[in-house]
């Protein structure tokens, strides 16, 4: 993968937009697929899992390609990504809590 | 106790030391101050949005879910959490049609598209191509403003409600009273439990505020580009920094779209 932007060398002055449009089409098709699933599949845990998975794929492409985190130094990448494990903890804690509130109401 | 060690350094060692990573003046993350601070701000903002969306999950899980076996055919009710695609099924100029998620799909497309034009502006900045940066920043601005307009319409529709409204039982002076209500506010909600409307206003509102400030920042960047500030400076890094913010706004929408509209 060309993570070092060729434009940065200053030599080429032609637009380097191939990766950008490829990422756009990936995001577009995943979103279109989400619509198809929303109308053809009965709601349930499996559908939720598929939606969450597709959302994470879209998030990966936005952060890695558009925000260019993929091309940054590894230390920077991990110092942004590792703190997000707290979000995972919060999801587990609060969803369990929500279920518990439902039980006692 | 040992005697303090005397460190003797020869001049050649002094010059070696200068290149040590502990002597300061390094850029271990190979990114400018502004870009780093933008990343860490976005990390903190990610926590804020996560908290809001997870709160949505908590409150939704603490309410009964719609179950066709118990509740029969779907109708708006205070008894259970609504199905989002039944709530968001209106499109401007197509009054009376049931078009679930079509409008929010258009909004999603607009925001992804403006993210693409933003990254094209950043790419043009790497080439120091002022005209291209101006062009793509204008498209990005247009996308942002279109999204805000769509959101304003969606809020208006959500607040005004459907033609039928919904019958809601409430306790007034010790008696049960049935009222017909239309739309939603922070205390009443025709589509379901009031918390659903509260979360809608909070989450999409907080995201919309981000889009608005993003549009303002993009406008500033466009202005600075147009008057040649970055050309004189010799680089277009500001476009990149504000671009990070704009992509983050798009990223948040991807999650809002999934957890508020799809699931």
Contacts between the chains, C-beta under 8 A, distances in Angstrom:
chain1	res1	chain2	res2	distance
A	5	B	123	7.9
A	5	B	126	5.8
A	7	B	123	6.7
A	7	B	126	4.0
A	7	B	127	5.2
A	8	B	126	6.1
A	12	B	127	7.9
A	13	B	127	5.6
A	13	B	129	7.5
A	15	B	120	7.8
A	15	B	123	6.4
A	15	B	124	7.2
A	15	B	127	7.1
A	15	B	132	7.3
A	16	B	123	6.2
A	17	B	120	6.3
A	17	B	123	6.3
A	20	B	116	6.4
A	20	B	119	5.3
A	20	B	120	6.2
A	20	B	123	6.7
A	21	B	116	7.6
A	23	B	116	7.9
A	24	B	112	7.1
A	24	B	113	7.9
A	24	B	116	4.8
A	27	B	112	5.4
A	28	B	109	7.6
A	28	B	112	7.0
A	31	B	105	7.5
A	31	B	108	6.0
A	31	B	109	7.3
A	31	B	112	7.2
A	34	B	258	7.7
A	34	B	262	6.2
A	35	B	101	6.8
A	35	B	105	6.2
A	38	B	85	6.7
A	38	B	100	8.0
A	38	B	101	6.5
A	38	B	262	5.7
A	39	B	100	7.7
A	43	B	83	7.8
A	48	B	263	5.4
A	51	B	258	5.3
A	51	B	262	5.2
A	51	B	263	5.7
A	52	B	258	7.0
A	52	B	263	7.9
A	54	B	258	7.8
A	55	B	254	5.9
A	55	B	255	6.2
A	55	B	258	4.3
A	58	B	254	5.0
A	59	B	251	5.9
A	59	B	254	6.1
A	59	B	255	7.2
A	62	B	115	7.0
A	62	B	247	5.8
A	62	B	250	6.2
A	62	B	251	4.8
A	62	B	254	6.8
A	63	B	247	7.8
A	63	B	251	6.6
A	65	B	119	7.9
A	66	B	115	5.9
A	66	B	116	8.0
A	66	B	118	7.7
A	66	B	119	5.0
A	66	B	243	8.0
A	66	B	247	4.5
A	66	B	250	7.6
A	67	B	243	7.9
A	67	B	244	5.5
A	67	B	247	4.8
A	67	B	248	7.3
A	67	B	251	7.8
A	72	B	29	7.5
A	72	B	30	7.3
A	72	B	31	6.6
A	73	B	28	7.4
A	73	B	29	5.4
A	73	B	30	4.6
A	73	B	31	7.4
A	75	B	28	6.1
A	75	B	29	5.8
A	76	B	29	4.3
A	76	B	30	7.4
A	76	B	31	6.0
A	76	B	36	7.4
A	76	B	39	7.1
A	79	B	29	7.6
A	80	B	39	5.7
A	80	B	40	7.9
A	80	B	42	8.0
A	80	B	43	5.7
A	83	B	43	6.1
A	84	B	43	7.7
A	84	B	46	6.9
A	86	B	47	7.2
A	87	B	46	7.4
A	87	B	47	7.0
A	87	B	50	4.4
A	87	B	54	7.6
A	90	B	50	6.5
A	90	B	51	6.9
A	90	B	54	5.3
A	91	B	50	7.9
A	91	B	54	5.5
A	91	B	57	7.1
A	94	B	54	4.9
A	94	B	55	7.0
A	94	B	57	6.4
A	94	B	58	4.3
A	95	B	54	7.5
A	95	B	57	5.2
A	95	B	58	6.6
A	95	B	61	5.7
A	97	B	58	6.0
A	98	B	57	6.3
A	98	B	58	3.9
A	98	B	59	6.7
A	98	B	60	6.9
A	98	B	61	3.0
A	98	B	62	4.5
A	99	B	61	5.1
A	99	B	62	7.5
A	101	B	58	7.7
A	101	B	61	7.6
A	101	B	62	3.8
A	102	B	61	6.1
A	102	B	62	4.8
A	102	B	63	6.9
A	102	B	64	7.2
A	105	B	62	6.8
